[in-house]
Amino acid sequence: MKNPNIDRTDRATVLAEALPHIQKYNKKTVVIKYGGNAMISEQLRQAVISDVVLLHMVGVRVVVVHGGGPEINEMLQKVGKQPRFVDGLRYTDQETMDIVQQVLCGRVNKNLVATLNRLGGRAVGLCGLDGGMFQAERLDEKYGLVGKITKVCADPVIDCLNSGCIPVVSTVALGTDAETSYNINADTAAAKLAVALGAERLLLLTDVRGLLKNPRDESTLYRELKVSAIPGLVKDGIITGGMIPKVDCCVEAVRSGVRSAVILDGRIPHSVLIELLSDEGIGTLLR
């Protein structure tokens, strides 16, 4: 028969371990880039959202920045348009941009806000167009309406945080070189916003364990790295492919004033809480 006292002791130990971390992050800003499997799987979605609500309840100023690639692909296919990618970035013509804005700023953002509110949070949906939060110029003609952020006005997010709410931000930017909106990579947007907010920590939820010395062996996880070590790891071929831009976002954020950034496995339920509120995190921490 299961001993209920063991469960109680374990729970008390977990709470006691979490206390100094709660104190550390109280009234500090944490930016979470939410995407990948954590958005697709209902179980993982509920886990991430409950983590965000709990952090909010214990006094952490949580900002959620989200993507929505699968939902955009689904809508494109409904209108008979094949998704297209160039160098890993979504090629965005005007029709695609209309769908990106509709899906990210509309359905995905508001569904996420609604779920947070149902679980006891106080969430407010924002997009990069609101208050000119994300301002951008065209990145390159070959990508279409994909933008490069030139300025971040964090006032709408700060106002939201100061009113006791959880800002939920979709990554569409206001074009400053043309009368258009631009599609922005969510990792990049989260990093730029974290810098503008002077965030304590940036978390990038991904579909991998973190940075691995051997990609086929999760026991080779780098638990902590200095940003000065990153160029060497790229040169040695340890950081490759789609991980390079994610790491670059983290490096830029840390060098620009964010205390630390973490590449975190969003496939693990409650990975956000484990990373922030336990003595040993489960992702790769960059300082």
C-alpha positions in Angstrom: 0.0 0.0 0.0 1.3 3.5 -0.9 2.4 5.5 2.1 0.6 8.9 1.9 3.2 10.4 4.3 6.0 9.9 1.6 3.9 11.8 -0.9 3.4 14.6 1.6 7.1 14.7 2.5 8.1 14.8 -1.2 5.7 17.6 -1.9 6.9 19.6 1.1 10.5 19.1 -0.1 9.7 20.4 -3.6 7.9 23.5 -2.2 10.9 24.2 0.2 13.3 23.9 -2.7 11.2 26.2 -4.8 11.0 29.0 -2.2 14.4 30.7 -2.7 13.7 30.6 -6.5 10.3 32.2 -6.0 12.0 34.9 -3.9 14.7 35.4 -6.6 12.1 35.9 -9.4 9.5 37.9 -7.4 8.8 41.1 -9.3 11.4 40.2 -12.0 10.5 39.8 -15.6 10.7 36.5 -17.4 10.0 36.2 -21.1 8.9 32.9 -22.4 8.9 32.1 -26.1 6.1 29.5 -26.5 6.0 27.3 -29.6 6.6 23.8 -31.1 5.1 20.7 -29.6 4.2 22.6 -26.5 1.6 24.4 -28.6 0.4 21.3 -30.5 0.0 18.7 -27.7 -3.0 19.5 -25.5 -1.3 17.9 -22.5 1.8 20.0 -22.9 -0.2 23.1 -23.7 -2.1 22.8 -20.4 1.2 22.2 -18.5 2.8 25.3 -20.0 -0.2 27.5 -19.4 -0.6 26.3 -15.8 3.1 27.0 -15.2 2.7 30.6 -16.5 -0.3 31.1 -14.2 1.5 29.8 -11.2 4.5 32.0 -11.8 2.2 35.0 -12.2 0.4 34.1 -9.0 3.7 34.0 -7.0 4.7 37.5 -8.3 6.8 36.8 -11.4 6.2 39.3 -14.2 5.7 36.7 -17.0 5.6 37.7 -20.7 4.5 35.1 -23.3 5.7 35.5 -26.9 4.2 33.0 -29.2 4.5 31.6 -32.7 1.9 29.6 -34.6 3.6 27.8 -37.6 1.3 24.7 -37.6 -1.9 26.9 -37.5 -0.6 29.1 -40.3 0.2 26.0 -42.4 -3.3 24.6 -41.7 -5.0 27.8 -42.8 -2.8 28.1 -46.0 -3.8 24.6 -47.0 -7.4 25.4 -46.4 -7.2 28.2 -49.0 -5.2 25.9 -51.4 -1.8 27.6 -50.8 1.3 25.5 -50.3 3.6 26.7 -47.5 7.0 27.6 -48.8 10.3 28.1 -46.9 13.6 29.8 -47.9 16.7 29.2 -45.7 14.3 27.9 -43.0 12.2 31.1 -43.0 8.6 31.1 -44.2 8.4 32.8 -47.6 5.7 35.5 -47.0 3.9 37.0 -50.0 1.0 39.4 -49.4 -1.7 36.7 -49.3 0.4 34.7 -46.8 1.0 37.8 -44.7 -2.7 38.4 -44.5 -3.2 34.8 -43.2 -0.2 35.1 -40.8 -1.7 38.3 -39.3 -5.2 36.8 -39.1 -4.0 33.6 -37.5 -1.3 34.9 -35.1 -3.0 38.1 -34.0 -6.4 36.5 -34.0 -7.1 32.9 -33.4 -3.9 31.7 -31.8 -3.4 34.8 -29.6 -7.0 35.0 -28.4 -7.3 31.2 -27.8 -4.1 31.4 -25.6 -5.4 34.4 -23.7 -8.7 32.6 -23.1 -7.1 29.5 -21.8 -4.8 31.5 -19.4 -7.9 33.3 -18.1 -9.9 30.1 -17.6 -7.0 28.7 -15.5 -7.0 31.8 -13.2 -4.6 34.1 -14.9 -5.2 37.7 -16.0 -4.0 37.6 -19.6 -4.2 40.3 -22.3 -3.5 39.7 -25.9 -1.2 42.0 -27.8 0.5 42.0 -31.2 3.6 43.7 -32.5 1.4 46.3 -34.2 -0.1 47.6 -30.9 1.6 50.8 -29.9 4.3 50.2 -32.6 5.7 47.5 -30.3 7.7 45.8 -33.0 8.9 48.1 -35.8 10.7 46.5 -38.8 12.1 46.8 -42.2 12.2 44.1 -44.9 14.8 41.5 -44.2 15.5 40.5 -47.8 13.5 40.3 -51.0 14.0 36.6 -51.3 11.9 36.0 -48.1 9.0 38.3 -49.1 7.3 40.2 -46.2 9.7 38.9 -43.5 11.0 41.7 -41.4 14.0 42.6 -39.4 13.2 44.4 -36.1 14.7 47.8 -36.0 13.0 49.1 -32.9 11.0 47.8 -29.9 8.6 50.0 -27.9 7.9 47.9 -24.8 5.4 50.4 -23.3 2.2 48.3 -24.1 3.8 45.3 -22.4 5.1 47.3 -19.4 1.6 48.9 -18.9 0.1 45.4 -19.0 2.6 44.1 -16.4 2.1 47.1 -14.2 -1.7 46.5 -14.2 -1.1 42.9 -12.9 -1.8 41.1 -16.2 0.1 38.6 -18.3 1.0 40.0 -21.7 0.6 37.5 -24.6 2.4 38.8 -27.7 2.1 37.7 -31.3 5.0 38.4 -33.6 3.7 40.6 -36.4 5.6 43.9 -36.9 4.8 47.4 -38.2 6.7 48.1 -41.4 8.6 51.4 -41.3 10.0 51.2 -44.8 6.6 50.4 -46.5 2.9 50.4 -45.7 2.8 46.7 -44.7 3.0 44.4 -41.8 6.0 42.0 -41.5 6.2 38.4 -40.4 8.8 38.1 -37.6 10.6 35.0 -36.3 9.2 34.4 -32.8 12.6 33.6 -31.2 14.0 36.8 -32.5 11.0 38.8 -31.3 11.2 37.2 -27.8 14.9 38.0 -27.5 14.4 41.7 -28.6 11.5 42.2 -26.3 13.4 40.6 -23.4 16.2 43.1 -23.9 13.8 46.0 -24.1 12.2 44.9 -20.8 15.5 44.3 -19.0 14.3 40.8 -18.3 15.9 38.6 -15.7 15.6 35.5 -18.0 14.6 34.5 -21.5 13.2 31.0 -22.0 13.0 29.6 -25.6 10.8 26.5 -25.6 11.9 24.1 -28.3 11.4 20.6 -29.5 14.9 19.4 -28.5 16.6 18.7 -25.1 18.9 21.8 -25.3 22.4 22.0 -26.7 23.9 18.6 -27.0 27.6 17.7 -27.5 26.3 14.6 -29.3 22.9 15.2 -31.0 22.0 11.5 -30.6 22.8 11.3 -26.9 20.7 13.4 -24.5 23.1 12.7 -21.7 25.6 15.0 -23.4 23.5 18.1 -22.6 25.4 21.3 -21.9 23.8 22.5 -18.7 25.5 25.9 -18.7 27.6 27.8 -21.2 29.2 31.3 -21.3 28.3 33.1 -24.5 32.0 33.4 -25.3 32.1 29.7 -25.9 29.4 29.7 -28.6 31.5 30.7 -31.7 33.9 27.8 -31.0 31.0 25.3 -30.8 29.6 26.6 -34.1 33.1 26.3 -35.7 33.4 22.7 -34.4 30.0 21.7 -35.8 28.4 21.1 -32.5 25.8 23.8 -33.0 24.4 23.4 -36.5 21.3 24.0 -38.6 18.2 25.5 -37.0 19.9 25.6 -33.6 22.2 28.4 -34.8 19.6 31.2 -35.0 18.1 30.1 -31.6 21.5 30.3 -30.0 22.3 33.6 -31.7 19.1 35.1 -30.2 20.1 34.0 -26.8 23.7 35.3 -27.2 22.4 38.7 -28.4 19.9 38.9 -25.5 22.5 38.1 -22.9 25.1 40.5 -24.4 22.4 43.2 -24.5 21.5 43.0 -20.8 19.3 40.0 -20.2 20.7 38.2 -17.1 20.5 34.7 -18.7 18.8 32.8 -21.5 17.7 29.1 -21.6 17.1 26.8 -24.5 14.5 24.5 -23.0 12.7 21.3 -24.0 9.0 22.1 -24.3 8.2 18.4 -24.8 8.7 17.9 -21.0 5.6 18.6 -19.0 6.1 21.6 -16.6 9.6 22.2 -18.0 9.2 25.9 -17.3 8.6 25.3 -13.5 11.4 22.8 -13.3 13.8 25.2 -15.0 12.9 28.2 -12.9 11.9 26.8 -9.5 14.3 23.9 -8.9 18.0 23.8 -7.9 18.9 22.0 -11.2 17.4 23.2 -14.4 16.8 20.9 -17.3 17.8 23.1 -20.3 21.0 24.8 -21.5 21.6 28.0 -19.7 23.6 30.8 -21.4 25.2 33.5 -19.3 
